[in-house]
Amino acid sequence: MRTWGPLTAVCLGTFMLLLDVTIVVVALPDMARALDASLSDLQWVIDGYALALAALLLGVGAAADVIGRRRTQVAGTVVFALASLGCGLASNAEVLVAARAVQGLGAAAMFATTLPLLGAAYQGRQRSLALGVWGAVSGGAAALGPVVGGLLTAGPGWRWIFFVNLPVSVAAVWLTLRVIPEPARAEGSSARRVDWAGTATFALFAGALTYAGVRASTVGWTSARTGVTLAVAALALIAFVVVERRAAHPLIDLRLLRKPAFTGILLGAIGYNAAAFGVIPYFSIWLQTVLGMSPVRGSLVLLPLAATAFVVAAVGGRLLHGASPRYVIGGGLLLIGAGCLATAVLDAGSSWPALVPGLTLAGIGTGLVSPGLAGAALAAVPQENAGMAGGAVNTFRQLGYALGVAGFGTVLTSRMQDAIGHDAAHTAAGGGAAALHSTVSGHDVREAFAAGLNGASLTAGAVGLAAGLAVLLMVRTKSAPVAGQTPSVPAVRTPGKQLQG
């Protein structure tokens, strides 16, 4: 390529923000001990970031069209860095969760501008090469997250999983200002009104739904508090639909949902991230607090999923080019579901090898699904709606992860409560299993945790299978470009364009 500068700058930011989705997983037990955090606190450490990223991605992307994409990218990186500093200095769980939510805001600004900046910087074959490198970096971030988190947690400590973002952020901002010019804005973008009402109502819907899932592990699904929260989520969703139908430039044109292929891809996206990654934090807690493994060893147990996904994505991207996304994505989701079911074999005497076959099978499915989701979404809608479709897929993926962590955590604690009681279950699931041995036998803790993990894995498996069936039944698009081979990635978002036909 003639110049690697813009690609390097964009990939630095992308690697950092996606790394922070998974890097915290291995550090959860150490966080729980240092901050006296409960299970719900740990869930929000993960969900606060993923939820903010999902809820704000489309709105911030639309705002970037108005105020400038490079400016938004730089501002998002600065916010991300400052929030990372706040995470590293957090003195209690509440501060950490709040800082993680601000991190998600910065990440949304970075993620929303990534592909438009690459689209403006490169053309033709250079653009295809740049997208291929970007896709590999994105996959590498997910693969390396648990390992990097384990090394930092075992070395200088869990706070350094956040401090390490500071020098990377400085380098990303410096490179962005130096080598990326501000792309020309689309005609009429300066007069476009950002759909803040749609952004707010969607954020309220996603936040209330996730909060209900997290709180249900403590107060139950039938409690009045859970019912009120779910009612708020339902009203917010209705308000979002009303706002989007009336908005001149909506975040998502609801008529796109009339296309079964596009709706199927969105269902696949939300089910994919939920099933593939939603139980991983609880596996990490089990490995470290129940089996007594170190953060590094615990992270290596989880590596088969990410490493297999990376290899399959790299090889499959070439071998399956032009294949129907109906079968590639649908089949991949079925493999993820089967992999989750294969991990639901634990008992009091189980150790880490019991997870490896299921994680490997889920990794194969992940490698098939991940590269093709965005391309399938683009192929399912008119070209003028490509930017909107890509943003919607990324939004639903992060929302799926947040809901998966919340929902599967509730299943885990519910199963454990049946065995060792409410308080003991939350202590063990929150990473404090060792503290229970004076009142609850180690065998009982292991048996209860195994039962909880089996329940969570079975639920994740059902989600993966349901998502796979939805794709197989609804997606009829003949072919879709895969990561690194998409010549039509939009350089300009067009959320206000109308559907043709």
Secondary structure as a PSIPRED ss2 file (coil, helix, strand):
# PSIPRED VFORMAT (PSIPRED V4.0)

   1 M C   1.000  0.000  0.000
   2 R C   1.000  0.000  0.000
   3 T C   1.000  0.000  0.000
   4 W C   1.000  0.000  0.000
   5 G H   0.000  1.000  0.000
   6 P H   0.000  1.000  0.000
   7 L H   0.000  1.000  0.000
   8 T H   0.000  1.000  0.000
   9 A H   0.000  1.000  0.000
  10 V H   0.000  1.000  0.000
  11 C H   0.000  1.000  0.000
  12 L H   0.000  1.000  0.000
  13 G H   0.000  1.000  0.000
  14 T H   0.000  1.000  0.000
  15 F H   0.000  1.000  0.000
  16 M H   0.000  1.000  0.000
  17 L H   0.000  1.000  0.000
  18 L H   0.000  1.000  0.000
  19 L H   0.000  1.000  0.000
  20 D H   0.000  1.000  0.000
  21 V H   0.000  1.000  0.000
  22 T H   0.000  1.000  0.000
  23 I C   1.000  0.000  0.000
  24 V C   1.000  0.000  0.000
  25 V C   1.000  0.000  0.000
  26 V C   1.000  0.000  0.000
  27 A C   1.000  0.000  0.000
  28 L H   0.000  1.000  0.000
  29 P H   0.000  1.000  0.000
  30 D H   0.000  1.000  0.000
  31 M H   0.000  1.000  0.000
  32 A H   0.000  1.000  0.000
  33 R H   0.000  1.000  0.000
  34 A H   0.000  1.000  0.000
  35 L H   0.000  1.000  0.000
  36 D C   1.000  0.000  0.000
  37 A C   1.000  0.000  0.000
  38 S C   1.000  0.000  0.000
  39 L H   0.000  1.000  0.000
  40 S H   0.000  1.000  0.000
  41 D H   0.000  1.000  0.000
  42 L H   0.000  1.000  0.000
  43 Q H   0.000  1.000  0.000
  44 W H   0.000  1.000  0.000
  45 V H   0.000  1.000  0.000
  46 I H   0.000  1.000  0.000
  47 D H   0.000  1.000  0.000
  48 G H   0.000  1.000  0.000
  49 Y H   0.000  1.000  0.000
  50 A H   0.000  1.000  0.000
  51 L H   0.000  1.000  0.000
  52 A H   0.000  1.000  0.000
  53 L H   0.000  1.000  0.000
  54 A H   0.000  1.000  0.000
  55 A H   0.000  1.000  0.000
  56 L H   0.000  1.000  0.000
  57 L H   0.000  1.000  0.000
  58 L H   0.000  1.000  0.000
  59 G H   0.000  1.000  0.000
  60 V H   0.000  1.000  0.000
  61 G H   0.000  1.000  0.000
  62 A H   0.000  1.000  0.000
  63 A H   0.000  1.000  0.000
  64 A H   0.000  1.000  0.000
  65 D H   0.000  1.000  0.000
  66 V H   0.000  1.000  0.000
  67 I H   0.000  1.000  0.000
  68 G C   1.000  0.000  0.000
  69 R H   0.000  1.000  0.000
  70 R H   0.000  1.000  0.000
  71 R H   0.000  1.000  0.000
  72 T H   0.000  1.000  0.000
  73 Q H   0.000  1.000  0.000
  74 V H   0.000  1.000  0.000
  75 A H   0.000  1.000  0.000
  76 G H   0.000  1.000  0.000
  77 T H   0.000  1.000  0.000
  78 V H   0.000  1.000  0.000
  79 V H   0.000  1.000  0.000
  80 F H   0.000  1.000  0.000
  81 A H   0.000  1.000  0.000
  82 L H   0.000  1.000  0.000
  83 A H   0.000  1.000  0.000
  84 S H   0.000  1.000  0.000
  85 L H   0.000  1.000  0.000
  86 G H   0.000  1.000  0.000
  87 C H   0.000  1.000  0.000
  88 G H   0.000  1.000  0.000
  89 L H   0.000  1.000  0.000
  90 A C   1.000  0.000  0.000
  91 S C   1.000  0.000  0.000
  92 N C   1.000  0.000  0.000
  93 A H   0.000  1.000  0.000
  94 E H   0.000  1.000  0.000
  95 V H   0.000  1.000  0.000
  96 L H   0.000  1.000  0.000
  97 V H   0.000  1.000  0.000
  98 A H   0.000  1.000  0.000
  99 A H   0.000  1.000  0.000
 100 R H   0.000  1.000  0.000
 101 A H   0.000  1.000  0.000
 102 V H   0.000  1.000  0.000
 103 Q H   0.000  1.000  0.000
 104 G H   0.000  1.000  0.000
 105 L H   0.000  1.000  0.000
 106 G H   0.000  1.000  0.000
 107 A H   0.000  1.000  0.000
 108 A H   0.000  1.000  0.000
 109 A H   0.000  1.000  0.000
 110 M H   0.000  1.000  0.000
 111 F H   0.000  1.000  0.000
 112 A H   0.000  1.000  0.000
 113 T H   0.000  1.000  0.000
 114 T H   0.000  1.000  0.000
 115 L H   0.000  1.000  0.000
 116 P H   0.000  1.000  0.000
 117 L H   0.000  1.000  0.000
 118 L H   0.000  1.000  0.000
 119 G H   0.000  1.000  0.000
 120 A H   0.000  1.000  0.000
 121 A H   0.000  1.000  0.000
 122 Y C   1.000  0.000  0.000
 123 Q C   1.000  0.000  0.000
 124 G H   0.000  1.000  0.000
 125 R H   0.000  1.000  0.000
 126 Q H   0.000  1.000  0.000
 127 R H   0.000  1.000  0.000
 128 S H   0.000  1.000  0.000
 129 L H   0.000  1.000  0.000
 130 A H   0.000  1.000  0.000
 131 L H   0.000  1.000  0.000
 132 G H   0.000  1.000  0.000
 133 V H   0.000  1.000  0.000
 134 W H   0.000  1.000  0.000
 135 G H   0.000  1.000  0.000
 136 A H   0.000  1.000  0.000
 137 V H   0.000  1.000  0.000
 138 S H   0.000  1.000  0.000
 139 G H   0.000  1.000  0.000
 140 G H   0.000  1.000  0.000
 141 A H   0.000  1.000  0.000
 142 A H   0.000  1.000  0.000
 143 A H   0.000  1.000  0.000
 144 L H   0.000  1.000  0.000
 145 G H   0.000  1.000  0.000
 146 P H   0.000  1.000  0.000
 147 V H   0.000  1.000  0.000
 148 V H   0.000  1.000  0.000
 149 G H   0.000  1.000  0.000
 150 G H   0.000  1.000  0.000
 151 L H   0.000  1.000  0.000
 152 L H   0.000  1.000  0.000
 153 T H   0.000  1.000  0.000
 154 A H   0.000  1.000  0.000
 155 G C   1.000  0.000  0.000
 156 P C   1.000  0.000  0.000
 157 G C   1.000  0.000  0.000
 158 W C   1.000  0.000  0.000
 159 R C   1.000  0.000  0.000
 160 W H   0.000  1.000  0.000
 161 I H   0.000  1.000  0.000
 162 F H   0.000  1.000  0.000
 163 F H   0.000  1.000  0.000
 164 V C   1.000  0.000  0.000
 165 N H   0.000  1.000  0.000
 166 L H   0.000  1.000  0.000
 167 P H   0.000  1.000  0.000
 168 V H   0.000  1.000  0.000
 169 S H   0.000  1.000  0.000
 170 V H   0.000  1.000  0.000
 171 A H   0.000  1.000  0.000
 172 A H   0.000  1.000  0.000
 173 V H   0.000  1.000  0.000
 174 W H   0.000  1.000  0.000
 175 L H   0.000  1.000  0.000
 176 T H   0.000  1.000  0.000
 177 L H   0.000  1.000  0.000
 178 R H   0.000  1.000  0.000
 179 V H   0.000  1.000  0.000
 180 I C   1.000  0.000  0.000
 181 P C   1.000  0.000  0.000
 182 E C   1.000  0.000  0.000
 183 P C   1.000  0.000  0.000
 184 A C   1.000  0.000  0.000
 185 R C   1.000  0.000  0.000
 186 A C   1.000  0.000  0.000
 187 E C   1.000  0.000  0.000
 188 G C   1.000  0.000  0.000
 189 S H   0.000  1.000  0.000
 190 S H   0.000  1.000  0.000
 191 A H   0.000  1.000  0.000
 192 R C   1.000  0.000  0.000
 193 R C   1.000  0.000  0.000
 194 V C   1.000  0.000  0.000
 195 D C   1.000  0.000  0.000
 196 W H   0.000  1.000  0.000
 197 A H   0.000  1.000  0.000
 198 G H   0.000  1.000  0.000
 199 T H   0.000  1.000  0.000
 200 A H   0.000  1.000  0.000
 201 T H   0.000  1.000  0.000
 202 F H   0.000  1.000  0.000
 203 A H   0.000  1.000  0.000
 204 L H   0.000  1.000  0.000
 205 F H   0.000  1.000  0.000
 206 A H   0.000  1.000  0.000
 207 G H   0.000  1.000  0.000
 208 A H   0.000  1.000  0.000
 209 L H   0.000  1.000  0.000
 210 T H   0.000  1.000  0.000
 211 Y H   0.000  1.000  0.000
 212 A H   0.000  1.000  0.000
 213 G H   0.000  1.000  0.000
 214 V H   0.000  1.000  0.000
 215 R H   0.000  1.000  0.000
 216 A H   0.000  1.000  0.000
 217 S H   0.000  1.000  0.000
 218 T H   0.000  1.000  0.000
 219 V H   0.000  1.000  0.000
 220 G C   1.000  0.000  0.000
 221 W C   1.000  0.000  0.000
 222 T C   1.000  0.000  0.000
 223 S C   1.000  0.000  0.000
 224 A H   0.000  1.000  0.000
 225 R H   0.000  1.000  0.000
 226 T H   0.000  1.000  0.000
 227 G H   0.000  1.000  0.000
 228 V H   0.000  1.000  0.000
 229 T H   0.000  1.000  0.000
 230 L H   0.000  1.000  0.000
 231 A H   0.000  1.000  0.000
 232 V H   0.000  1.000  0.000
 233 A H   0.000  1.000  0.000
 234 A H   0.000  1.000  0.000
 235 L H   0.000  1.000  0.000
 236 A H   0.000  1.000  0.000
 237 L H   0.000  1.000  0.000
 238 I H   0.000  1.000  0.000
 239 A H   0.000  1.000  0.000
 240 F H   0.000  1.000  0.000
 241 V H   0.000  1.000  0.000
 242 V H   0.000  1.000  0.000
 243 V H   0.000  1.000  0.000
 244 E H   0.000  1.000  0.000
 245 R H   0.000  1.000  0.000
 246 R H   0.000  1.000  0.000
 247 A C   1.000  0.000  0.000
 248 A C   1.000  0.000  0.000
 249 H C   1.000  0.000  0.000
 250 P C   1.000  0.000  0.000
 251 L C   1.000  0.000  0.000
 252 I C   1.000  0.000  0.000
 253 D C   1.000  0.000  0.000
 254 L H   0.000  1.000  0.000
 255 R H   0.000  1.000  0.000
 256 L H   0.000  1.000  0.000
 257 L H   0.000  1.000  0.000
 258 R H   0.000  1.000  0.000
 259 K C   1.000  0.000  0.000
 260 P H   0.000  1.000  0.000
 261 A H   0.000  1.000  0.000
 262 F H   0.000  1.000  0.000
 263 T H   0.000  1.000  0.000
 264 G H   0.000  1.000  0.000
 265 I H   0.000  1.000  0.000
 266 L H   0.000  1.000  0.000
 267 L H   0.000  1.000  0.000
 268 G H   0.000  1.000  0.000
 269 A H   0.000  1.000  0.000
 270 I H   0.000  1.000  0.000
 271 G H   0.000  1.000  0.000
 272 Y H   0.000  1.000  0.000
 273 N H   0.000  1.000  0.000
 274 A H   0.000  1.000  0.000
 275 A H   0.000  1.000  0.000
 276 A H   0.000  1.000  0.000
 277 F H   0.000  1.000  0.000
 278 G C   1.000  0.000  0.000
 279 V C   1.000  0.000  0.000
 280 I H   0.000  1.000  0.000
 281 P H   0.000  1.000  0.000
 282 Y H   0.000  1.000  0.000
 283 F H   0.000  1.000  0.000
 284 S H   0.000  1.000  0.000
 285 I H   0.000  1.000  0.000
 286 W H   0.000  1.000  0.000
 287 L H   0.000  1.000  0.000
 288 Q H   0.000  1.000  0.000
 289 T H   0.000  1.000  0.000
 290 V H   0.000  1.000  0.000
 291 L C   1.000  0.000  0.000
 292 G C   1.000  0.000  0.000
 293 M C   1.000  0.000  0.000
 294 S C   1.000  0.000  0.000
 295 P H   0.000  1.000  0.000
 296 V H   0.000  1.000  0.000
 297 R H   0.000  1.000  0.000
 298 G H   0.000  1.000  0.000
 299 S H   0.000  1.000  0.000
 300 L H   0.000  1.000  0.000
 301 V H   0.000  1.000  0.000
 302 L H   0.000  1.000  0.000
 303 L H   0.000  1.000  0.000
 304 P H   0.000  1.000  0.000
 305 L H   0.000  1.000  0.000
 306 A H   0.000  1.000  0.000
 307 A H   0.000  1.000  0.000
 308 T H   0.000  1.000  0.000
 309 A H   0.000  1.000  0.000
 310 F H   0.000  1.000  0.000
 311 V H   0.000  1.000  0.000
 312 V H   0.000  1.000  0.000
 313 A H   0.000  1.000  0.000
 314 A H   0.000  1.000  0.000
 315 V H   0.000  1.000  0.000
 316 G H   0.000  1.000  0.000
 317 G H   0.000  1.000  0.000
 318 R H   0.000  1.000  0.000
 319 L H   0.000  1.000  0.000
 320 L C   1.000  0.000  0.000
 321 H C   1.000  0.000  0.000
 322 G C   1.000  0.000  0.000
 323 A C   1.000  0.000  0.000
 324 S C   1.000  0.000  0.000
 325 P H   0.000  1.000  0.000
 326 R H   0.000  1.000  0.000
 327 Y H   0.000  1.000  0.000
 328 V H   0.000  1.000  0.000
 329 I H   0.000  1.000  0.000
 330 G H   0.000  1.000  0.000
 331 G H   0.000  1.000  0.000
 332 G H   0.000  1.000  0.000
 333 L H   0.000  1.000  0.000
 334 L H   0.000  1.000  0.000
 335 L H   0.000  1.000  0.000
 336 I H   0.000  1.000  0.000
 337 G H   0.000  1.000  0.000
 338 A H   0.000  1.000  0.000
 339 G H   0.000  1.000  0.000
 340 C H   0.000  1.000  0.000
 341 L H   0.000  1.000  0.000
 342 A H   0.000  1.000  0.000
 343 T C   1.000  0.000  0.000
 344 A C   1.000  0.000  0.000
 345 V C   1.000  0.000  0.000
 346 L C   1.000  0.000  0.000
 347 D C   1.000  0.000  0.000
 348 A C   1.000  0.000  0.000
 349 G C   1.000  0.000  0.000
 350 S C   1.000  0.000  0.000
 351 S C   1.000  0.000  0.000
 352 W H   0.000  1.000  0.000
 353 P H   0.000  1.000  0.000
 354 A H   0.000  1.000  0.000
 355 L H   0.000  1.000  0.000
 356 V H   0.000  1.000  0.000
 357 P H   0.000  1.000  0.000
 358 G H   0.000  1.000  0.000
 359 L H   0.000  1.000  0.000
 360 T H   0.000  1.000  0.000
 361 L H   0.000  1.000  0.000
 362 A H   0.000  1.000  0.000
 363 G H   0.000  1.000  0.000
 364 I H   0.000  1.000  0.000
 365 G H   0.000  1.000  0.000
 366 T H   0.000  1.000  0.000
 367 G H   0.000  1.000  0.000
 368 L H   0.000  1.000  0.000
 369 V H   0.000  1.000  0.000
 370 S H   0.000  1.000  0.000
 371 P H   0.000  1.000  0.000
 372 G H   0.000  1.000  0.000
 373 L H   0.000  1.000  0.000
 374 A H   0.000  1.000  0.000
 375 G H   0.000  1.000  0.000
 376 A H   0.000  1.000  0.000
 377 A H   0.000  1.000  0.000
 378 L H   0.000  1.000  0.000
 379 A H   0.000  1.000  0.000
 380 A C   1.000  0.000  0.000
 381 V C   1.000  0.000  0.000
 382 P C   1.000  0.000  0.000
 383 Q H   0.000  1.000  0.000
 384 E H   0.000  1.000  0.000
 385 N H   0.000  1.000  0.000
 386 A H   0.000  1.000  0.000
 387 G H   0.000  1.000  0.000
 388 M H   0.000  1.000  0.000
 389 A H   0.000  1.000  0.000
 390 G H   0.000  1.000  0.000
 391 G H   0.000  1.000  0.000
 392 A H   0.000  1.000  0.000
 393 V H   0.000  1.000  0.000
 394 N H   0.000  1.000  0.000
 395 T H   0.000  1.000  0.000
 396 F H   0.000  1.000  0.000
 397 R H   0.000  1.000  0.000
 398 Q H   0.000  1.000  0.000
 399 L H   0.000  1.000  0.000
 400 G H   0.000  1.000  0.000
 401 Y H   0.000  1.000  0.000
 402 A H   0.000  1.000  0.000
 403 L H   0.000  1.000  0.000
 404 G H   0.000  1.000  0.000
 405 V H   0.000  1.000  0.000
 406 A H   0.000  1.000  0.000
 407 G H   0.000  1.000  0.000
 408 F H   0.000  1.000  0.000
 409 G H   0.000  1.000  0.000
 410 T H   0.000  1.000  0.000
 411 V H   0.000  1.000  0.000
 412 L H   0.000  1.000  0.000
 413 T H   0.000  1.000  0.000
 414 S H   0.000  1.000  0.000
 415 R H   0.000  1.000  0.000
 416 M H   0.000  1.000  0.000
 417 Q H   0.000  1.000  0.000
 418 D H   0.000  1.000  0.000
 419 A H   0.000  1.000  0.000
 420 I H   0.000  1.000  0.000
 421 G C   1.000  0.000  0.000
 422 H H   0.000  1.000  0.000
 423 D H   0.000  1.000  0.000
 424 A H   0.000  1.000  0.000
 425 A H   0.000  1.000  0.000
 426 H H   0.000  1.000  0.000
 427 T H   0.000  1.000  0.000
 428 A H   0.000  1.000  0.000
 429 A H   0.000  1.000  0.000
 430 G H   0.000  1.000  0.000
 431 G H   0.000  1.000  0.000
 432 G H   0.000  1.000  0.000
 433 A H   0.000  1.000  0.000
 434 A H   0.000  1.000  0.000
 435 A H   0.000  1.000  0.000
 436 L H   0.000  1.000  0.000
 437 H C   1.000  0.000  0.000
 438 S C   1.000  0.000  0.000
 439 T C   1.000  0.000  0.000
 440 V C   1.000  0.000  0.000
 441 S C   1.000  0.000  0.000
 442 G H   0.000  1.000  0.000
 443 H H   0.000  1.000  0.000
 444 D H   0.000  1.000  0.000
 445 V H   0.000  1.000  0.000
 446 R H   0.000  1.000  0.000
 447 E H   0.000  1.000  0.000
 448 A H   0.000  1.000  0.000
 449 F H   0.000  1.000  0.000
 450 A H   0.000  1.000  0.000
 451 A H   0.000  1.000  0.000
 452 G H   0.000  1.000  0.000
 453 L H   0.000  1.000  0.000
 454 N H   0.000  1.000  0.000
 455 G H   0.000  1.000  0.000
 456 A H   0.000  1.000  0.000
 457 S H   0.000  1.000  0.000
 458 L H   0.000  1.000  0.000
 459 T H   0.000  1.000  0.000
 460 A H   0.000  1.000  0.000
 461 G H   0.000  1.000  0.000
 462 A H   0.000  1.000  0.000
 463 V H   0.000  1.000  0.000
 464 G H   0.000  1.000  0.000
 465 L H   0.000  1.000  0.000
 466 A H   0.000  1.000  0.000
 467 A H   0.000  1.000  0.000
 468 G H   0.000  1.000  0.000
 469 L H   0.000  1.000  0.000
 470 A H   0.000  1.000  0.000
 471 V H   0.000  1.000  0.000
 472 L H   0.000  1.000  0.000
 473 L H   0.000  1.000  0.000
 474 M H   0.000  1.000  0.000
 475 V C   1.000  0.000  0.000
 476 R C   1.000  0.000  0.000
 477 T C   1.000  0.000  0.000
 478 K C   1.000  0.000  0.000
 479 S C   1.000  0.000  0.000
 480 A C   1.000  0.000  0.000
 481 P C   1.000  0.000  0.000
 482 V C   1.000  0.000  0.000
 483 A C   1.000  0.000  0.000
 484 G C   1.000  0.000  0.000
 485 Q C   1.000  0.000  0.000
 486 T C   1.000  0.000  0.000
 487 P C   1.000  0.000  0.000
 488 S C   1.000  0.000  0.000
 489 V C   1.000  0.000  0.000
 490 P C   1.000  0.000  0.000
 491 A C   1.000  0.000  0.000
 492 V C   1.000  0.000  0.000
 493 R C   1.000  0.000  0.000
 494 T C   1.000  0.000  0.000
 495 P C   1.000  0.000  0.000
 496 G C   1.000  0.000  0.000
 497 K C   1.000  0.000  0.000
 498 Q C   1.000  0.000  0.000
 499 L C   1.000  0.000  0.000
 500 Q C   1.000  0.000  0.000
 501 G C   1.000  0.000  0.000
